[in-house]
Amino acid sequence: MPVRAKDVQVLHGFDSMEHAKAYLETKMFQDDVVAGLKPTRAGDPDLRFYTVA
């Protein structure tokens, strides 16, 4: 659940933190996720990474 009502949450699963961070540099992330969510945000996205044990 998003922290604030105005937040948008996009969930992805990765096998390591390094792979998760590398995903941010991919064409798919930039062209699909960032571009697709652009109309819903005013500034740079606030990206957060979480790990589970």
PyMOL Python script that loads the backbone (N, CA, C, O; Angstrom):
from pymol import cmd

cmd.read_pdbstr("""\
ATOM      1  N   MET A   1       0.845  -1.170   0.000  1.00  0.00           N
ATOM      2  CA  MET A   1       0.000   0.000   0.000  1.00  0.00           C
ATOM      3  C   MET A   1       0.892   1.236   0.000  1.00  0.00           C
ATOM      4  O   MET A   1       1.850   1.305   0.771  1.00  0.00           O
ATOM      5  N   PRO A   2       0.592   2.208  -0.852  1.00  0.00           N
ATOM      6  CA  PRO A   2       1.386   3.429  -0.875  1.00  0.00           C
ATOM      7  C   PRO A   2       1.351   4.152   0.472  1.00  0.00           C
ATOM      8  O   PRO A   2       0.385   4.046   1.229  1.00  0.00           O
ATOM      9  N   VAL A   3       2.415   4.878   0.748  1.00  0.00           N
ATOM     10  CA  VAL A   3       2.524   5.605   2.004  1.00  0.00           C
ATOM     11  C   VAL A   3       1.539   6.765   2.037  1.00  0.00           C
ATOM     12  O   VAL A   3       0.886   6.992   3.056  1.00  0.00           O
ATOM     13  N   ARG A   4       1.425   7.498   0.940  1.00  0.00           N
ATOM     14  CA  ARG A   4       0.503   8.629   0.860  1.00  0.00           C
ATOM     15  C   ARG A   4      -0.547   8.335  -0.195  1.00  0.00           C
ATOM     16  O   ARG A   4      -0.290   7.564  -1.120  1.00  0.00           O
ATOM     17  N   ALA A   5      -1.694   8.917  -0.078  1.00  0.00           N
ATOM     18  CA  ALA A   5      -2.789   8.678  -1.018  1.00  0.00           C
ATOM     19  C   ALA A   5      -2.412   9.068  -2.446  1.00  0.00           C
ATOM     20  O   ALA A   5      -2.921   8.476  -3.398  1.00  0.00           O
ATOM     21  N   LYS A   6      -1.537  10.046  -2.610  1.00  0.00           N
ATOM     22  CA  LYS A   6      -1.157  10.500  -3.952  1.00  0.00           C
ATOM     23  C   LYS A   6      -0.032   9.653  -4.565  1.00  0.00           C
ATOM     24  O   LYS A   6       0.325   9.862  -5.724  1.00  0.00           O
ATOM     25  N   ASP A   7       0.523   8.716  -3.817  1.00  0.00           N
ATOM     26  CA  ASP A   7       1.621   7.888  -4.314  1.00  0.00           C
ATOM     27  C   ASP A   7       1.138   6.852  -5.330  1.00  0.00           C
ATOM     28  O   ASP A   7      -0.009   6.406  -5.296  1.00  0.00           O
ATOM     29  N   VAL A   8       2.037   6.489  -6.221  1.00  0.00           N
ATOM     30  CA  VAL A   8       1.813   5.396  -7.163  1.00  0.00           C
ATOM     31  C   VAL A   8       2.861   4.342  -6.844  1.00  0.00           C
ATOM     32  O   VAL A   8       4.046   4.653  -6.722  1.00  0.00           O
ATOM     33  N   GLN A   9       2.429   3.115  -6.711  1.00  0.00           N
ATOM     34  CA  GLN A   9       3.346   2.043  -6.364  1.00  0.00           C
ATOM     35  C   GLN A   9       3.485   1.101  -7.542  1.00  0.00           C
ATOM     36  O   GLN A   9       2.494   0.600  -8.075  1.00  0.00           O
ATOM     37  N   VAL A  10       4.735   0.863  -7.947  1.00  0.00           N
ATOM     38  CA  VAL A  10       5.038  -0.083  -9.022  1.00  0.00           C
ATOM     39  C   VAL A  10       5.919  -1.162  -8.404  1.00  0.00           C
ATOM     40  O   VAL A  10       7.004  -0.872  -7.899  1.00  0.00           O
ATOM     41  N   LEU A  11       5.457  -2.388  -8.443  1.00  0.00           N
ATOM     42  CA  LEU A  11       6.187  -3.485  -7.817  1.00  0.00           C
ATOM     43  C   LEU A  11       6.876  -4.352  -8.863  1.00  0.00           C
ATOM     44  O   LEU A  11       6.292  -4.696  -9.891  1.00  0.00           O
ATOM     45  N   HIS A  12       8.111  -4.694  -8.585  1.00  0.00           N
ATOM     46  CA  HIS A  12       8.880  -5.604  -9.422  1.00  0.00           C
ATOM     47  C   HIS A  12       9.642  -6.527  -8.484  1.00  0.00           C
ATOM     48  O   HIS A  12       9.936  -6.159  -7.346  1.00  0.00           O
ATOM     49  N   GLY A  13       9.955  -7.704  -8.950  1.00  0.00           N
ATOM     50  CA  GLY A  13      10.756  -8.635  -8.164  1.00  0.00           C
ATOM     51  C   GLY A  13      12.097  -8.867  -8.848  1.00  0.00           C
ATOM     52  O   GLY A  13      12.151  -9.103 -10.055  1.00  0.00           O
ATOM     53  N   PHE A  14      13.171  -8.802  -8.082  1.00  0.00           N
ATOM     54  CA  PHE A  14      14.519  -9.025  -8.599  1.00  0.00           C
ATOM     55  C   PHE A  14      15.254  -9.973  -7.670  1.00  0.00           C
ATOM     56  O   PHE A  14      14.897 -10.109  -6.500  1.00  0.00           O
ATOM     57  N   ASP A  15      16.276 -10.626  -8.191  1.00  0.00           N
ATOM     58  CA  ASP A  15      17.028 -11.581  -7.377  1.00  0.00           C
ATOM     59  C   ASP A  15      18.157 -10.938  -6.585  1.00  0.00           C
ATOM     60  O   ASP A  15      18.780 -11.596  -5.752  1.00  0.00           O
ATOM     61  N   SER A  16      18.430  -9.652  -6.837  1.00  0.00           N
ATOM     62  CA  SER A  16      19.455  -8.950  -6.063  1.00  0.00           C
ATOM     63  C   SER A  16      19.201  -7.451  -6.126  1.00  0.00           C
ATOM     64  O   SER A  16      18.514  -6.963  -7.024  1.00  0.00           O
ATOM     65  N   MET A  17      19.757  -6.734  -5.171  1.00  0.00           N
ATOM     66  CA  MET A  17      19.636  -5.281  -5.151  1.00  0.00           C
ATOM     67  C   MET A  17      20.360  -4.675  -6.355  1.00  0.00           C
ATOM     68  O   MET A  17      19.915  -3.669  -6.908  1.00  0.00           O
ATOM     69  N   GLU A  18      21.458  -5.280  -6.751  1.00  0.00           N
ATOM     70  CA  GLU A  18      22.210  -4.789  -7.903  1.00  0.00           C
ATOM     71  C   GLU A  18      21.365  -4.854  -9.182  1.00  0.00           C
ATOM     72  O   GLU A  18      21.378  -3.921  -9.985  1.00  0.00           O
ATOM     73  N   HIS A  19      20.635  -5.951  -9.366  1.00  0.00           N
ATOM     74  CA  HIS A  19      19.774  -6.087 -10.541  1.00  0.00           C
ATOM     75  C   HIS A  19      18.618  -5.089 -10.491  1.00  0.00           C
ATOM     76  O   HIS A  19      18.217  -4.549 -11.522  1.00  0.00           O
ATOM     77  N   ALA A  20      18.089  -4.849  -9.308  1.00  0.00           N
ATOM     78  CA  ALA A  20      17.007  -3.877  -9.158  1.00  0.00           C
ATOM     79  C   ALA A  20      17.484  -2.490  -9.552  1.00  0.00           C
ATOM     80  O   ALA A  20      16.795  -1.783 -10.287  1.00  0.00           O
ATOM     81  N   LYS A  21      18.639  -2.098  -9.078  1.00  0.00           N
ATOM     82  CA  LYS A  21      19.179  -0.765  -9.393  1.00  0.00           C
ATOM     83  C   LYS A  21      19.574  -0.664 -10.860  1.00  0.00           C
ATOM     84  O   LYS A  21      19.413   0.395 -11.466  1.00  0.00           O
ATOM     85  N   ALA A  22      20.085  -1.734 -11.437  1.00  0.00           N
ATOM     86  CA  ALA A  22      20.456  -1.727 -12.857  1.00  0.00           C
ATOM     87  C   ALA A  22      19.227  -1.564 -13.743  1.00  0.00           C
ATOM     88  O   ALA A  22      19.322  -0.987 -14.827  1.00  0.00           O
ATOM     89  N   TYR A  23      18.089  -2.057 -13.304  1.00  0.00           N
ATOM     90  CA  TYR A  23      16.836  -1.946 -14.049  1.00  0.00           C
ATOM     91  C   TYR A  23      16.470  -0.482 -14.315  1.00  0.00           C
ATOM     92  O   TYR A  23      15.859  -0.166 -15.336  1.00  0.00           O
ATOM     93  N   LEU A  24      16.843   0.398 -13.398  1.00  0.00           N
ATOM     94  CA  LEU A  24      16.531   1.816 -13.562  1.00  0.00           C
ATOM     95  C   LEU A  24      17.175   2.423 -14.804  1.00  0.00           C
ATOM     96  O   LEU A  24      16.709   3.440 -15.317  1.00  0.00           O
ATOM     97  N   GLU A  25      18.243   1.798 -15.284  1.00  0.00           N
ATOM     98  CA  GLU A  25      18.959   2.307 -16.456  1.00  0.00           C
ATOM     99  C   GLU A  25      18.465   1.705 -17.772  1.00  0.00           C
ATOM    100  O   GLU A  25      18.933   2.095 -18.842  1.00  0.00           O
ATOM    101  N   THR A  26      17.537   0.773 -17.706  1.00  0.00           N
ATOM    102  CA  THR A  26      17.100   0.096 -18.924  1.00  0.00           C
ATOM    103  C   THR A  26      16.144   0.957 -19.744  1.00  0.00           C
ATOM    104  O   THR A  26      15.442   1.820 -19.217  1.00  0.00           O
ATOM    105  N   LYS A  27      16.139   0.699 -21.034  1.00  0.00           N
ATOM    106  CA  LYS A  27      15.230   1.391 -21.951  1.00  0.00           C
ATOM    107  C   LYS A  27      13.779   1.112 -21.569  1.00  0.00           C
ATOM    108  O   LYS A  27      12.937   2.008 -21.638  1.00  0.00           O
ATOM    109  N   MET A  28      13.483  -0.116 -21.169  1.00  0.00           N
ATOM    110  CA  MET A  28      12.112  -0.460 -20.801  1.00  0.00           C
ATOM    111  C   MET A  28      11.639   0.393 -19.622  1.00  0.00           C
ATOM    112  O   MET A  28      10.527   0.921 -19.647  1.00  0.00           O
ATOM    113  N   PHE A  29      12.472   0.531 -18.595  1.00  0.00           N
ATOM    114  CA  PHE A  29      12.074   1.330 -17.439  1.00  0.00           C
ATOM    115  C   PHE A  29      11.876   2.790 -17.849  1.00  0.00           C
ATOM    116  O   PHE A  29      10.867   3.402 -17.500  1.00  0.00           O
ATOM    117  N   GLN A  30      12.824   3.339 -18.577  1.00  0.00           N
ATOM    118  CA  GLN A  30      12.748   4.742 -18.969  1.00  0.00           C
ATOM    119  C   GLN A  30      11.568   5.008 -19.907  1.00  0.00           C
ATOM    120  O   GLN A  30      10.843   5.987 -19.731  1.00  0.00           O
ATOM    121  N   ASP A  31      11.376   4.139 -20.899  1.00  0.00           N
ATOM    122  CA  ASP A  31      10.335   4.368 -21.913  1.00  0.00           C
ATOM    123  C   ASP A  31       8.942   3.967 -21.459  1.00  0.00           C
ATOM    124  O   ASP A  31       7.961   4.605 -21.842  1.00  0.00           O
ATOM    125  N   ASP A  32       8.840   2.926 -20.652  1.00  0.00           N
ATOM    126  CA  ASP A  32       7.524   2.435 -20.256  1.00  0.00           C
ATOM    127  C   ASP A  32       7.081   2.954 -18.890  1.00  0.00           C
ATOM    128  O   ASP A  32       6.006   3.541 -18.769  1.00  0.00           O
ATOM    129  N   VAL A  33       7.886   2.746 -17.882  1.00  0.00           N
ATOM    130  CA  VAL A  33       7.484   3.105 -16.521  1.00  0.00           C
ATOM    131  C   VAL A  33       7.562   4.619 -16.303  1.00  0.00           C
ATOM    132  O   VAL A  33       6.565   5.245 -15.945  1.00  0.00           O
ATOM    133  N   VAL A  34       8.731   5.202 -16.514  1.00  0.00           N
ATOM    134  CA  VAL A  34       8.898   6.636 -16.271  1.00  0.00           C
ATOM    135  C   VAL A  34       7.997   7.449 -17.191  1.00  0.00           C
ATOM    136  O   VAL A  34       7.287   8.342 -16.728  1.00  0.00           O
ATOM    137  N   ALA A  35       8.014   7.154 -18.480  1.00  0.00           N
ATOM    138  CA  ALA A  35       7.188   7.908 -19.432  1.00  0.00           C
ATOM    139  C   ALA A  35       5.701   7.692 -19.161  1.00  0.00           C
ATOM    140  O   ALA A  35       4.912   8.632 -19.256  1.00  0.00           O
ATOM    141  N   GLY A  36       5.318   6.470 -18.827  1.00  0.00           N
ATOM    142  CA  GLY A  36       3.910   6.174 -18.578  1.00  0.00           C
ATOM    143  C   GLY A  36       3.354   6.853 -17.340  1.00  0.00           C
ATOM    144  O   GLY A  36       2.174   7.200 -17.293  1.00  0.00           O
ATOM    145  N   LEU A  37       4.200   7.042 -16.340  1.00  0.00           N
ATOM    146  CA  LEU A  37       3.749   7.672 -15.095  1.00  0.00           C
ATOM    147  C   LEU A  37       3.947   9.189 -15.081  1.00  0.00           C
ATOM    148  O   LEU A  37       3.486   9.864 -14.161  1.00  0.00           O
ATOM    149  N   LYS A  38       4.622   9.720 -16.082  1.00  0.00           N
ATOM    150  CA  LYS A  38       4.923  11.149 -16.105  1.00  0.00           C
ATOM    151  C   LYS A  38       3.691  12.043 -15.916  1.00  0.00           C
ATOM    152  O   LYS A  38       3.782  13.032 -15.188  1.00  0.00           O
ATOM    153  N   PRO A  39       2.546  11.742 -16.536  1.00  0.00           N
ATOM    154  CA  PRO A  39       1.382  12.608 -16.338  1.00  0.00           C
ATOM    155  C   PRO A  39       0.870  12.635 -14.893  1.00  0.00           C
ATOM    156  O   PRO A  39       0.107  13.528 -14.525  1.00  0.00           O
ATOM    157  N   THR A  40       1.281  11.667 -14.079  1.00  0.00           N
ATOM    158  CA  THR A  40       0.768  11.602 -12.702  1.00  0.00           C
ATOM    159  C   THR A  40       1.709  12.233 -11.683  1.00  0.00           C
ATOM    160  O   THR A  40       1.398  12.251 -10.492  1.00  0.00           O
ATOM    161  N   ARG A  41       2.853  12.750 -12.124  1.00  0.00           N
ATOM    162  CA  ARG A  41       3.808  13.308 -11.170  1.00  0.00           C
ATOM    163  C   ARG A  41       4.268  14.699 -11.583  1.00  0.00           C
ATOM    164  O   ARG A  41       4.258  15.042 -12.765  1.00  0.00           O
ATOM    165  N   ALA A  42       4.667  15.487 -10.607  1.00  0.00           N
ATOM    166  CA  ALA A  42       5.083  16.860 -10.848  1.00  0.00           C
ATOM    167  C   ALA A  42       6.598  16.996 -10.961  1.00  0.00           C
ATOM    168  O   ALA A  42       7.075  17.920 -11.620  1.00  0.00           O
ATOM    169  N   GLY A  43       7.357  16.121 -10.350  1.00  0.00           N
ATOM    170  CA  GLY A  43       8.817  16.227 -10.350  1.00  0.00           C
ATOM    171  C   GLY A  43       9.461  14.885 -10.583  1.00  0.00           C
ATOM    172  O   GLY A  43       8.852  13.965 -11.127  1.00  0.00           O
ATOM    173  N   ASP A  44      10.705  14.791 -10.161  1.00  0.00           N
ATOM    174  CA  ASP A  44      11.420  13.529 -10.285  1.00  0.00           C
ATOM    175  C   ASP A  44      10.783  12.481  -9.378  1.00  0.00           C
ATOM    176  O   ASP A  44      10.318  12.806  -8.285  1.00  0.00           O
ATOM    177  N   PRO A  45      10.758  11.219  -9.827  1.00  0.00           N
ATOM    178  CA  PRO A  45      10.149  10.175  -8.995  1.00  0.00           C
ATOM    179  C   PRO A  45      10.968   9.917  -7.738  1.00  0.00           C
ATOM    180  O   PRO A  45      12.191  10.060  -7.740  1.00  0.00           O
ATOM    181  N   ASP A  46      10.294   9.542  -6.686  1.00  0.00           N
ATOM    182  CA  ASP A  46      10.928   9.149  -5.436  1.00  0.00           C
ATOM    183  C   ASP A  46      10.989   7.629  -5.443  1.00  0.00           C
ATOM    184  O   ASP A  46      10.007   6.960  -5.121  1.00  0.00           O
ATOM    185  N   LEU A  47      12.138   7.090  -5.809  1.00  0.00           N
ATOM    186  CA  LEU A  47      12.286   5.640  -5.943  1.00  0.00           C
ATOM    187  C   LEU A  47      12.820   5.056  -4.642  1.00  0.00           C
ATOM    188  O   LEU A  47      13.754   5.582  -4.038  1.00  0.00           O
ATOM    189  N   ARG A  48      12.200   3.952  -4.227  1.00  0.00           N
ATOM    190  CA  ARG A  48      12.628   3.280  -3.002  1.00  0.00           C
ATOM    191  C   ARG A  48      12.794   1.788  -3.273  1.00  0.00           C
ATOM    192  O   ARG A  48      12.020   1.181  -4.014  1.00  0.00           O
ATOM    193  N   PHE A  49      13.800   1.228  -2.666  1.00  0.00           N
ATOM    194  CA  PHE A  49      14.072  -0.194  -2.799  1.00  0.00           C
ATOM    195  C   PHE A  49      13.902  -0.849  -1.446  1.00  0.00           C
ATOM    196  O   PHE A  49      14.314  -0.308  -0.420  1.00  0.00           O
ATOM    197  N   TYR A  50      13.291  -2.020  -1.458  1.00  0.00           N
ATOM    198  CA  TYR A  50      13.103  -2.788  -0.233  1.00  0.00           C
ATOM    199  C   TYR A  50      13.562  -4.215  -0.475  1.00  0.00           C
ATOM    200  O   TYR A  50      13.383  -4.752  -1.568  1.00  0.00           O
ATOM    201  N   THR A  51      14.143  -4.820   0.528  1.00  0.00           N
ATOM    202  CA  THR A  51      14.518  -6.224   0.443  1.00  0.00           C
ATOM    203  C   THR A  51      13.699  -7.003   1.468  1.00  0.00           C
ATOM    204  O   THR A  51      13.268  -6.461   2.486  1.00  0.00           O
ATOM    205  N   VAL A  52      13.497  -8.266   1.180  1.00  0.00           N
ATOM    206  CA  VAL A  52      12.795  -9.137   2.111  1.00  0.00           C
ATOM    207  C   VAL A  52      13.697 -10.302   2.462  1.00  0.00           C
ATOM    208  O   VAL A  52      14.491 -10.760   1.640  1.00  0.00           O
ATOM    209  N   ALA A  53      13.573 -10.763   3.653  1.00  0.00           N
ATOM    210  CA  ALA A  53      14.429 -11.876   4.108  1.00  0.00           C
ATOM    211  C   ALA A  53      13.793 -13.188   3.766  1.00  0.00           C
ATOM    212  O   ALA A  53      14.355 -14.242   4.064  1.00  0.00           O
TER     213      ALA A  53
END
""", "prot")
cmd.dss("prot")
cmd.show_as("cartoon", "prot")
cmd.util.cbc("prot")
cmd.orient("prot")
